[in-house]
Amino acid sequence: MKLTVLGCWAPYPRVSGACSGYLLQDNGCNLLIDAGNGILSKMLQHINIEDLDAVFLSHLHPDHIMDIYSLRHAIEAANREGRMNRLVPLYMPTGPAEDFQRIKDFTKAFQIHIIDEIPDPREITMAGLKARFVPAKHNLPAYSISIEGSKRFIFSGDTAFNEGLIELAIGADLLLCEASGLEQDADYLKEKHLTARQAGQVAAAAGAKRLMITHFYPEYVLSKLQRQAEEGFGKTTELAREGATIVI
């Protein structure tokens, strides 16, 4: 199983950077998790459009979905020109209503699946991978995601501290966890996001084997986030780096 970081910034990128987006590859499957602004051109450095097997959107905030609009046109063009002959499965939650309805109408590019409508325990199987979606604690419908194949990968999505994420991440080979703030910003982030130390605490409570933090405010010194995450985790913590491919 391989993870490539396409974008790691929020709510806007650093110069030449991109917001949330990750390419997960396992068992011959190419899965895009989140499609924040700037990730499409970076994804195309690793796979062609016609090699994309599915897209998961953890939630519909702009820094997680903006390149879905460009991706739509790329898939439609590939089908029109004969490079593809299929729709790409797209899994997403509902809300905000305007964004949800707009993306739901992209029926010439995507086969739409609504995560909210998947029966509990919200599990699907595709290309030998098992995915599970667990509600996150955010200010709109959002999900944390588990992908199990040759290894077990967990993506927190955007979420405040919650027991559901800990349970989902138990024994994970890699927990990719948002670390949206320093501890000094805990009150501002409350009920919406994790601090770096809280991300470490989640990983420690779950017994995750590895922790990588992401979803960085671009004005932070990342070494401070890393240090606080390690204080919570009690182990070495990795920083998401754009373009980096990690073997899980």
C-alpha positions in Angstrom: 0.0 0.0 0.0 1.3 3.4 -1.0 0.2 6.9 0.0 1.1 10.0 -2.1 0.5 13.4 -0.5 -0.9 15.7 -3.3 -1.8 18.5 -1.0 -1.7 19.2 2.8 -2.7 22.8 3.4 -5.9 24.4 4.8 -7.8 26.5 4.3 -5.5 27.9 1.6 -2.2 26.6 0.3 1.3 28.0 0.5 2.9 29.2 -2.7 2.8 26.5 -5.4 1.1 24.2 -2.9 -2.3 22.5 -2.8 -5.0 21.8 -0.2 -6.3 18.4 1.0 -5.7 15.5 -1.4 -4.1 12.1 -1.2 -3.6 9.3 -3.7 -3.8 5.8 -2.1 -2.6 2.8 -4.2 -3.1 -0.8 -3.3 -4.0 -4.1 -5.0 -3.8 -2.3 -8.4 -6.4 0.3 -7.2 -5.9 4.0 -7.5 -8.0 5.9 -5.0 -8.2 9.7 -4.6 -9.1 10.9 -1.1 -10.3 14.5 -1.2 -9.9 16.9 -4.1 -8.7 20.2 -2.7 -7.6 23.1 -4.8 -4.5 22.4 -6.8 -4.3 18.6 -6.4 -5.3 17.5 -9.9 -2.1 18.6 -11.6 -0.1 16.9 -8.9 -2.1 13.6 -9.2 -1.4 13.6 -12.9 2.3 13.4 -12.1 1.6 9.9 -10.8 -1.4 8.4 -12.7 -3.4 9.2 -15.8 -7.0 10.2 -15.5 -8.1 6.9 -17.0 -6.3 5.0 -14.2 -8.4 6.6 -11.4 -10.6 4.0 -9.9 -12.6 6.0 -7.3 -12.9 9.3 -5.4 -13.8 9.7 -1.7 -14.7 13.2 -0.5 -14.5 13.3 3.3 -16.7 16.4 3.4 -17.7 19.3 1.1 -15.7 22.3 2.4 -13.9 24.2 -0.4 -10.4 23.2 0.6 -11.4 19.5 0.1 -13.4 19.7 -3.1 -12.4 22.5 -5.4 -10.6 20.3 -7.9 -13.5 18.0 -8.3 -14.8 20.5 -10.8 -11.6 20.2 -12.9 -11.5 16.5 -12.4 -15.1 16.3 -13.8 -14.0 17.9 -17.0 -10.9 15.7 -17.3 -13.1 12.5 -16.9 -15.7 13.8 -19.4 -13.0 14.6 -21.9 -11.4 11.2 -21.5 -14.7 9.4 -22.2 -15.6 11.7 -25.1 -12.2 11.1 -26.7 -12.2 7.3 -26.2 -9.5 7.1 -23.6 -12.1 5.9 -21.0 -15.4 4.1 -21.3 -16.8 4.4 -17.7 -17.8 6.7 -14.9 -15.7 7.0 -11.8 -17.3 6.1 -8.5 -17.6 9.2 -6.3 -18.4 8.8 -2.6 -19.5 11.9 -0.7 -21.7 13.1 2.2 -24.6 15.6 1.9 -24.3 19.3 2.7 -23.9 22.1 2.3 -26.9 21.6 0.0 -25.7 23.9 -2.8 -22.3 22.2 -3.2 -23.9 18.7 -2.8 -26.4 19.3 -5.5 -23.9 20.8 -7.9 -21.5 17.8 -7.6 -24.4 15.3 -7.6 -25.3 16.6 -11.1 -21.9 15.6 -12.5 -23.4 12.4 -13.9 -21.4 12.4 -17.1 -18.2 11.9 -15.1 -19.1 10.2 -11.8 -21.2 7.4 -10.5 -22.5 9.1 -7.4 -22.7 7.3 -4.0 -24.0 9.1 -0.9 -22.1 8.1 2.1 -25.0 9.1 4.4 -27.2 6.6 2.7 -24.8 3.6 3.1 -26.4 1.3 5.8 -24.4 1.0 9.0 -21.6 0.1 9.5 -21.1 2.1 6.3 -18.7 -0.4 4.6 -18.1 -0.9 0.9 -15.7 -3.3 -1.0 -14.0 -2.3 -4.2 -11.0 -3.8 -6.1 -10.0 -5.9 -3.1 -10.1 -3.0 -0.7 -12.6 -2.5 2.2 -13.6 1.0 3.0 -15.5 2.1 6.1 -16.9 5.6 6.8 -17.4 6.8 10.4 -19.1 10.2 11.1 -16.6 12.9 12.1 -17.2 15.8 14.5 -17.2 18.8 12.3 -19.5 21.7 11.5 -21.2 20.0 8.5 -21.6 16.3 7.5 -18.1 14.8 7.4 -16.5 11.4 7.7 -13.3 9.7 8.8 -12.3 6.9 6.5 -10.7 3.5 6.9 -9.1 1.7 3.9 -8.1 -1.9 4.5 -6.1 -3.9 1.9 -2.6 -5.2 2.2 -2.4 -2.7 5.1 -4.8 -0.6 7.2 -4.9 3.1 6.5 -7.0 5.7 8.4 -7.8 9.2 7.3 -9.3 11.4 10.0 -10.8 14.0 7.6 -11.7 17.2 9.4 -12.9 16.4 12.9 -12.7 17.4 16.6 -11.6 14.9 19.2 -14.1 12.0 19.3 -14.2 8.4 20.4 -15.4 7.2 17.0 -12.1 8.2 15.4 -10.1 6.4 18.1 -12.1 3.2 17.6 -11.7 3.4 13.9 -7.9 3.9 14.2 -7.2 1.0 16.6 -4.1 -0.8 15.4 -3.8 1.3 12.2 -0.7 0.8 10.1 -0.9 4.5 9.4 -3.1 7.2 10.8 -3.2 10.3 8.6 -4.6 12.9 10.9 -5.5 16.5 10.6 -3.5 18.8 13.0 -5.2 22.1 12.3 -3.7 24.1 15.1 -1.2 24.6 17.9 -2.4 24.1 21.4 -2.7 27.9 21.8 -5.5 27.7 19.2 -7.5 25.0 21.0 -10.4 27.3 21.9 -10.7 28.6 18.3 -10.7 25.1 16.9 -13.0 23.6 19.5 -15.8 21.2 18.2 -14.4 21.5 14.6 -10.8 20.5 14.4 -7.9 18.8 16.2 -4.8 20.4 17.5 -1.5 18.7 16.8 -1.3 17.4 20.4 -4.8 16.0 20.2 -3.9 14.3 16.9 -1.1 12.6 18.8 -3.4 11.7 21.7 -5.8 10.0 19.2 -3.0 8.0 17.7 -1.7 7.0 21.2 -5.2 6.0 22.4 -5.8 3.9 19.2 -2.4 2.2 19.4 -1.7 3.3 15.8 1.7 2.1 14.5 2.5 5.3 12.6 1.1 8.9 12.7 1.4 11.4 10.0 -0.2 14.8 10.5 -1.6 17.1 7.8 -4.1 19.9 7.1 -1.7 22.6 8.0 -2.5 26.3 8.4 0.2 27.7 6.0 1.4 30.4 8.4 2.5 27.9 11.0 6.1 26.7 11.7 5.5 23.0 11.0 8.2 21.8 13.4 6.1 23.2 16.2 3.1 21.2 15.1 5.3 18.1 14.8 6.7 18.6 18.3 3.3 19.0 19.9 1.9 15.9 18.0 4.9 13.9 19.3 4.2 15.0 22.8 0.6 13.6 22.5 1.7 10.4 20.6 4.8 9.7 22.6 6.5 8.6 19.4 8.1 10.0 16.3 5.4 11.8 14.1 5.7 12.3 10.4 4.7 15.5 8.6 2.7 15.3 5.3 5.0 16.6 2.5 3.6 17.4 -0.9 4.8 15.0 -3.5 6.1 12.5 -0.9 5.1 8.8 -1.5 5.0 6.7 1.7 5.0 2.9 1.7 2.7 1.8 4.5 
